[in-house]
Amino acid sequence: MGISGLLIGFAVSTLAYRYRVLRVPGQSIVERMSRDLQLTPAQRDRVGDILRESLGHEKKTLMLYEKLLELVQGEDVMLEEFAREHIYLEHLHVGEVDKMLRRPGDIESVEKAGKK
């Protein structure tokens, strides 16, 4: 993952924190940001694209930490703990981004809803 992926991840985590706390009932995160930041429809669509891209980066990072855990399991306790902690954090990040992509009231993951 390059620097752009890290920057996107940081930005999404920051937005998740801000908008999770300030969530308006009946509005999605993208709608709230659109209103607060006075985004045009094209910009609003781009925010959704960025969130979907970020979700992909988060899942890829999760997979890499899981591979790291497999490699170091039984070999290095500190690296095992490092990998486990980061797997936990990446699961949180995936959940936050998924939550930001959902419509208000939806409880099913965006990916599961898209497969129907």
N, C-alpha and C positions, 0 to 999 in steps of 0.2 A: 504494500500500500504506500503510495507516495504522499508527499506533503499535502496535496489537495484533498486526499482522503482523510487525513488527520484534521485538516481545517474544517472540512464538512462535518466530521464527527463532533468536533468541539462546538461548532455552531449549532448543530442539532441538539446536543446535550444542553447547551445554554438555553435554547428556545424551549426545550421540554421542561426545564426547571421553571422558567418564567411563566409559560402558558399553562402548565399543569396547576400551578398555584392560583393563577388568575383566570381560570376557565369560566367562560360564560355559558350557562345552560342553554341548550338549543343551537349552539354554534360549534362548528369544527374549529380546530386550531388554525387551519388555513383561512377560514372565513374571519376568524378573530384578527389574525395578522393582517389580512386584507383590509379590514376596517380600520385597525389601529394605524397601519402604515400607509393607508390610502393607495393600495396597489391597483394597477389596471388589471383587467381580466387576463392578459397575457402574462403579467408578472405573477399573478396568483397561480396560474397553471404551472409556471416555472417553479414555484415554491413546492408544489406537489411533486414535480419531477425530481427536484433536489432531495426531497424526503425519501422518495422511492430509491434513488441512487444511494443515499446514505444507508438505507435499510440493507441494500446489497453489500455495502462495505462492512457494516456491522456483522452481518452473517459470515462474510468471508473471514473477518478477524476472529470471530468465534471459532470457526473451523480450524484456523491456524493455531489458536491457543489449545484446542482439543488435541491437535497433532503433537504440539509441544508436550502436553501432559503424557501422551502415549510414549513419547521418546524418553522422557526423563523418569517415568514411574519406576520406582525401586532403585534408581541410580543416584538421585540428588533430591533430598527432602525439601531444600529451600526452593529449588526450581519447581518442584511439584506444587508447593504452596503458592508460589507466584502464579503458575498456570491456573490453578483452581480459583484463586481470587479474581483473576482476569476473565475467566470463563463466567463466573458469577456476574461480574460487571457488564460483560458483553450481553448476557441474557437480559439484564436490566435495560441496557441501551436498545436492544432489539424490541423489547416490549414498549419502551417509550416512543420510539419512532413509529411502530405499528399503531399505537394508540393515537398518535397525531394524525395518521392517515385515515382513521375511521371517521364515519359520520357520527354525530351525537346519538347516543343511545345504543349504538352497535357494540356488541360484546364479543363478536367473533373476529378473529384475525383477518386482516385485509386480504391476505393470500387465500385463506379458506373461503372467504366470501367471493373472491374473484373466480374461484374454480367452479362455482355453482352455475 
